[in-house]
Structure formats: C-alpha cells, structure tokens
Amino acid sequence: MNDQEKQMQVAVVTGSSTGIGLETSLVLAKEGFSTYATMRNLDKSADITSKAAREDLPLTVLQMNVDDDKSVNDTIKKIINDKGRIDVVVNNAGYALVGAFEETSMLDGRAQMETNFFGTLRVIKAVLPIMRNQRTGIMVNVTSMGGRVAIPFDSFYHASKFALEGLSESLRYEIEPFGVKVVLIEPGAVKSDFWKNLKLTRNIEDSPYRPVIQKLTESFEKMTQNAIPPEQVARIILKAVISDNPDFRNIVGEDAKSILEVKSNNSDKEFQTFMKKQFGF
Ligand SMILES: NC(=O)c1ccc[n+]([C@@H]2O[C@H](COP(=O)([O-])OP(=O)(O)OC[C@H]3O[C@@H](n4cnc5c(N)ncnc54)[C@H](OP(=O)(O)O)[C@@H]3O)[C@@H](O)[C@H]2O)c1
C-alpha cells in the first residue's frame, strides 16, 4: 500500500446496481473516496462501471449479497486486504414486500427481514470491529420515512425499517465512545427501480383485500409521479458522511418532511384519519 492509498478514505456501498446505491457510489467516488460499489449480481455492473470509467473515478465493483454471511465476510476481508481500512459504509440494499399481512407467508416475511434488517446487521457486524479499532468511521443506514410511519399492505417492509431505526438508535450510544457514528437516511418516494422491484405477496384477483389494495396502488402511482431522483438522496448521504457532527436522522424529500411533520404534530388518531384520506379509504 503506498502513502496515497493509505490516506485515501474507503467507502463501501451495498445494493449499487441501481437507484440510490448506484448514485451514492458515484457521488462518494467523485468526492475522492476509494469506493467499493457492491452488488449481489455482477451482471448488473455495466452501467456503474462505464460511468466510473468515463470520469476516471476511484471505484471498484465487488459482489456482495447481504443475505449471505460468507459473501459479506469475504467481501469485507477483500477490501481490508486491499486498503487496510473502511471509513464509510452505506447500508442501502433493500426492497419492499407488498400485500395484505394475512396473505403474506412467513417465508416471504422472513426474506424481507433477512435483506432489509438482518442483511444490514450482517454488514455492520463485519465492519464494526474494523472501525472500532481505527477509532473512526460512519455507518449510514438507509431506512425510509417508512421507518417512522406505516402505510397499509406493507407491514413486513415497515417492520424491517422500524427495526433498523430502533437498532441504530441503540447502537449509536455503544459505538460513539470509539469514534464510530451511525446515521439514518429517511427518504420519501424516490424514482428508482424500487417500484418495479416491489415483491407482491400473491395475486390479488380473488383477495378480499382487493378493493383497498387497488386504491393504494392508485395512490402509489401519484406518489411516484412526485418522486425525487436518487441523486438527491446520494447528496444527503454525502453531506452526512463529510460532516463532523451529522444529524442522526436525515429526512429526504418534501413528501417525507410534510408527512413526518403531520405525524409529530398530531395524535395517533388524528394522524390515522389524515393517512386514510391520503389513500381514499
Ligand atoms: N425508492 C424509494 O421510494 C425508497 C424510499 C425510501 C427508502 N428506500 C430505500 O432505499 C434503498 C435503495 O432502494 P432504491 O430506491 O435504490 O431501489 P432499487 O433501485 O430497487 O435498488 C435496490 C438495490 O438493493 C439491491 N438488493 C436487494 N436485495 C439485495 C441483497 N440481498 N443483497 C445485495 N443487494 C440487494 C438491489 O439489487 P438487484 O439489482 O440485484 O435487485 C439493488 O441494487 C432500499 O433500502 C429502500 O428500502 C427507497
């Protein structure tokens, strides 16, 4: 490792094949971080690889499936062998499982928790001893406004994001004395492949929940029309990463700001009435 490499700060981003992960990897690399853009399927690496090559960015693509202990541990080991340090981890990989709770199998529910919650924990567990020994580092956990407010037919998704918020809130006290920070990024609707990748729990044609699910689908369409670009989330992530004293919670998007404001200024009953109106329930 030469002197320049030693000084370079190292960032790792999960779920970098598309959307927020892809843009965050590029933004961090442009800022001068030696960036490891990880993704579970390297066949999807062409887009980020060509963008990074065009600007000669310090970006390397590596395979990492956050559901898999060996994949996470091997990739983190490889980065440590290459660079000897990790300064930033952006836990971004995730997807949403959509459907009535009653019609969601435990298998699908567990898979949702495995990626969004345990997947993030797996990466944190692999990286935390490194950052603690370095006495510096920041973990950025991409949750959602859905980590603080819940909409219907998304129960396991919200469970995964609420859980990650709670875990992060507890963890921050433990790791702060070692110079390691944890922050949350809470976007509203973002224009990415997230909406295309929604996993439906079952075909709703003969579901008793069909009329309400259809209403919700219509409001999803409205939400995505006003969605913000993933670059906007990436810029807020960068701001938190380079700040000496970042906010613990970082809300991104006007939709998230206004919904969270309504939530904090009203009783649970008033908030539920407000939300039902949004969905036409
Ligand atoms: N878009 C929104 O409106 C929105 C709002 C709030 C929060 N978020 C959160 O933002 C994060 C990023 O989502 P996005 O909007 O950028 O959606 P996206 O374009 O669908 O990207 C999701 C990324 O996660 C990856 N991923 C999924 N499971 C994985 C696994 N087991 N291991 C490694 N990578 C995995 C996907 O890989 P593949 O390409 O292989 O599937 C993809 O790279 C998610 O945590 C999501 O919950 C999104």
The ligand as a Gaussian input file, in Angstrom:
#p B3LYP/6-31G(d) Opt

LIG

0 1
 N      -37.290000       4.244000      -3.900000
 C      -37.947000       4.684000      -2.861000
 O      -39.023000       5.306000      -3.000000
 C      -37.382000       4.495000      -1.466000
 C      -37.930000       5.266000      -0.429000
 C      -37.427000       5.107000       0.867000
 C      -36.407000       4.212000       1.106000
 N      -35.905000       3.471000       0.070000
 C      -34.826000       2.514000       0.399000
 O      -33.675000       2.823000      -0.384000
 C      -32.891000       1.640000      -0.566000
 C      -32.482000       1.553000      -2.026000
 O      -33.619000       1.433000      -2.843000
 P      -33.727000       2.068000      -4.296000
 O      -34.825000       3.048000      -4.274000
 O      -32.414000       2.482000      -4.819000
 O      -34.290000       0.772000      -5.082000
 P      -33.649000      -0.154000      -6.236000
 O      -33.301000       0.677000      -7.421000
 O      -34.609000      -1.276000      -6.392000
 O      -32.261000      -0.683000      -5.594000
 C      -32.229000      -1.650000      -4.590000
 C      -30.850000      -2.263000      -4.553000
 O      -30.800000      -3.216000      -3.486000
 C      -30.230000      -4.397000      -4.024000
 N      -30.533000      -5.595000      -3.248000
 C      -31.727000      -6.159000      -2.968000
 N      -31.556000      -7.280000      -2.242000
 C      -30.206000      -7.421000      -2.063000
 C      -29.383000      -8.368000      -1.412000
 N      -29.896000      -9.451000      -0.796000
 N      -28.038000      -8.181000      -1.408000
 C      -27.495000      -7.118000      -2.038000
 N      -28.211000      -6.208000      -2.697000
 C      -29.553000      -6.356000      -2.711000
 C      -30.740000      -4.453000      -5.448000
 O      -30.002000      -5.396000      -6.198000
 P      -30.611000      -6.125000      -7.517000
 O      -30.432000      -5.126000      -8.637000
 O      -29.766000      -7.344000      -7.678000
 O      -32.054000      -6.426000      -7.249000
 C      -30.492000      -3.004000      -5.844000
 O      -29.129000      -2.806000      -6.115000
 C      -33.744000       0.468000      -0.074000
 O      -33.284000       0.074000       1.205000
 C      -35.147000       1.072000       0.034000
 O      -35.917000       0.451000       1.029000
 C      -36.369000       3.602000      -1.207000

